[in-house]
Amino acid sequence: MTMTATLASYFSVLWLEHLAHLRVDAVVLAVVLAVTLARPLRRADLTDRAIGLVLFPVVTVGASGIGMLLPGVLGSALFVLAVSATIWIRRWGPRFTTAGALATAPLLATLILPAVPGRSPVLWTAVVAVIAYAWASVLVRRRPPEPRASSPRISTRMAVQMGVALAASFAAGHVVFGTHWSWVVLTAFVVCSANRGRGDVLRKGMLRVAGAAAGTGVATVLTGLLTPANPWQVVAIFVLLAAGIWLRPVSYAYWAGCVTAALAFLYGYFGEAGTSLLLTRLGGVVLGGLIGAAASWFVLPVRGRDDPAATVRAWLARVHAMVRRVLSR
């Protein structure tokens, strides 16, 4: 149902774009919001969804304002504070947890939209947010919430970790990769989010970085074979999103690979393509992963039940077994 909501949002805002003479960033925003809204809405009851319908457009407009200041220092600082706040407020219970997760969606969209030429009027951003939220609310079914042990102290630790990771990734991204800083920040966010302990971060971090690197590498090469504004790139984006949603329960690596590949096709659609970007993007993914893992390990680390050393040994054993199966064929 996530993909159905995404397609419904896409075609609705595409029609609105032609009707109101908006820019293409409105369509991209609708797709990003619909994809990222699905998971938090699965945990939201009717009351949460009704509250979200009122607050979500306001949050999206605020996030759009922050996006206009990126990649400047003020915009970066506001982004770091806003994302950290969405984690910190989860200390007050399930309703705030859902609200924080919903607020993260438009903030993540601001990392993608700077690569899209042009800007639609801010008030239309609220309309796009309502459309994406409405479709996701109608089509995404609620699931029973997963029991998770949480405490105000853990929420604070995770908020501080995320803030440090994002601040470091913004700085490193600008210094090392210049205009391609967003790859570092996105990967740091993905690796550092949903932290359940050092071993969990290490295991998921390796999977996410490996998937993102593979998806980025393959898609960057393929986009170099297509001309900008090629409609096949749009088709590839939706195919990758559908594959990522379908394979996400199997492993987060597939989701990370498909999403980063979709981003590569999106940027290629607007002219940022070619194999010359391959090393830059791969470097950004690896650096962001290292920053996210380091922040989770050394900045107020969350104590989990897993043993980091055992996690590494198990992961290496799986890789070794997979390599042996491939070589034995």
C-alpha angles and dihedrals in degrees: 000000000000091000091046090054090047093052092045091052091046096053093041094054092039087059090046091050091057093042097049096030093240127165125260092255088079091061093047090049092052092053094047092048094048093050096047096042095061100078099047091044091056087067095043123099124209093275092051091049093050092050090046092053088061099039101037097071090049092051091047092053090049091049090049089055090053090048091056089059094051133139089022124101094253093049092047092050093048091048092052092049093046095050092045089051092054088059097041095054090061087081088082098066145272096315092055090043090058091044091051092049091049092049090054092065099070091040091058089048089061089064091058103039097065087072090056114086118239134013130244119220112282095240090059088056088067091051091051090049091053092050094049092044093048094051093046092048093051098043104034111080122218119248128197109272116256113245108247128174109229139159138186089254093056092048090052092049092050092047091052091046092051092047092052092045094050094044091050092045092051091051095044093043094054094044099044105028106022112196091011093065094120094076090062094047095046093050093047090052093049094048095045098045124097092017113187099169142315095286092048091051092048094049097043092038092058092047093047095047092045092049094044092048092049094047093046093048097050095042094046091055093046095048088056087065094055130069121240115272090022108158090220088069089061090050090050091052093055093043090052093047091050091049091048093051091048095047098039094093089055096053136338087227090074092051092048091047095049095045095049090046089052089051090052090053091046092053090044089055088060094047102269098121143116138098089266087079094055099090091041094054094042090049090051092051093049094045092048090049092052092048093049093048093046092052091049092048102043108023109077091318118216112236112233132181092243124095112230093212092051090048091055093047092049092048093049090048091054092048091048092050091049092050091049091052091051094048093046093060 
